[in-house]
Amino acid sequence: MGHSFKLSKNLDTKKNKKIDYSLILMIVFILIAIGSMIVCFVLLNKPEKVVYIDKKNQKKDYVYTVKKVKNETSDGLSDKIPSINIDNKNIEKINNKILTNYNNTKDKGEYIYSYNYNVNDNEHILSLKVEYSYIPENFKKMVTFYDTYNIDLLTGSVISDDELLKRYDINKSKLNDFIEAKFKKYYSDILKKKYYTKEECNYTCFLTNRGLTDNYLAGSRLYVKDDSLILYKFYFIASEYYEEEYFGDNPYEIVVKKAK
């Protein structure tokens, strides 16, 4: 009877071991299956790699300084003239226009010239801003002008203002209303800060001092910066009331729509 009990006990132990191994194999199989499903899901839902249009010169950025010219009116500093590094006829026209505008600018006497650009990977947009300032004829003050160019990096095509606004779900009418509201707030704030009273200078007077009319989009340019839609518009910040302090250091850059 004693031997029979030991034999039965040994058989039960082996059976339990066999069951344990089966359970472990089953768990491993399930984990492998789950892992495979996760890998497949990631691979199937992996976004396609965005391929931008080829550069004309692969060794340079999409915008680079094509030429440096000594600025004789600003302590010998050099002006940097930009070029868009994409090979198609429309871009070539833009590059020629940039160079022509620069040559016209430096013939105006004292002037300032610079550029910036931004590559927006979310919207696949290359934006170039050229900024230049001089004193126009019949003016006593320096005026700043902006030229902006927005390029689709997938196709190399130039994006019109209407198309750019559409991408940001806004139209020119709404944009004009937005800028109008912006300047009306400026005027209201200036009154609150007591630079002058409404009787001394009404809203029409305020616009006149800025060199503005009710066509708020006149002379404005659109640009994409850090995923946000920006409007650049020059206006005079100073008048006989010395309110230039109110406008701060970067008054001509107006954020129209921030990135979500």
Summary of the structure (lengths in Angstrom):
residues: 260
radius of gyration: 32.5
end to end distance: 81.4
largest distance: 124.2
contacts: 647
relative contact order: 0.09
helix: 39%
strand: 23%
